[in-house]
């Protein structure tokens, strides 16, 4: 049976060759708020993370599983909630 293997891992683990080689598809989550990103740069952050995953994956398919921005709560670095 030929079933593609996909596991989620933090982006820094993609730099470890054995983890990248063991999968067929790369899944990533992008939460710029929790990395202290300014809301005005959130889309650039997500695009950057996607490009990093593409490079680390050596041509493997990359899927963004989750992304978002909280509408309430506390500040995270330069990230402010929407309300």
C-alpha positions in Angstrom: 0.0 0.0 0.0 1.4 3.4 -1.0 0.2 5.9 1.5 1.8 9.4 1.7 3.3 10.1 5.1 2.7 13.6 6.6 3.5 14.7 10.1 3.4 18.2 11.7 6.5 19.5 13.3 7.8 22.9 14.4 9.6 24.7 11.5 13.0 24.4 13.3 12.8 20.6 13.1 12.7 20.8 9.3 16.3 21.7 9.4 17.1 18.3 10.8 17.5 16.2 7.6 16.2 12.9 8.9 12.9 14.4 9.8 12.4 16.0 6.4 13.4 12.9 4.6 11.0 10.7 6.5 7.9 12.4 5.2 6.2 13.0 1.8 4.2 16.1 2.7 5.1 18.9 5.1 2.4 20.4 7.3 3.0 23.7 9.1 1.1 26.0 11.4 1.7 29.8 11.1 0.8 32.0 14.0 2.6 35.4 13.6 0.9 36.8 16.7 2.6 34.3 19.0 5.9 35.2 17.5 5.4 38.8 18.4 4.8 39.9 14.8 3.2 43.3 14.0 -0.2 42.8 12.4 0.9 44.7 9.3 3.6 42.1 8.6 1.6 39.0 9.4 1.1 38.0 5.8 4.8 38.5 5.0 5.6 36.3 8.1 3.3 33.5 6.8 4.8 33.7 3.3 8.3 33.6 4.8 7.4 30.5 6.9 5.9 28.8 3.8 9.1 29.5 1.8 11.3 28.2 4.6 9.3 25.0 4.7 9.6 24.7 0.9 13.3 25.0 1.0 13.7 22.7 4.0 11.4 20.1 2.4 13.6 19.9 -0.7 10.7 20.1 -3.2 8.1 18.3 -1.1 4.5 19.6 -0.9 3.9 22.1 1.9 0.4 22.6 3.3 -0.4 25.3 5.9 -2.7 23.5 8.3 -3.5 26.4 10.7 -3.0 30.1 10.8 -4.9 33.0 12.5 -4.9 36.0 14.7 -6.6 36.3 18.0 -9.4 38.9 18.4 -8.9 39.3 22.2 -6.5 38.5 24.9 -3.0 39.9 25.8 -0.3 41.5 23.7 2.5 39.3 22.4 5.6 41.3 21.5 4.5 43.7 18.8 1.4 41.6 18.2 -1.8 43.2 19.3 -5.2 41.5 19.4 -7.9 42.8 17.0 -10.2 44.3 19.7 
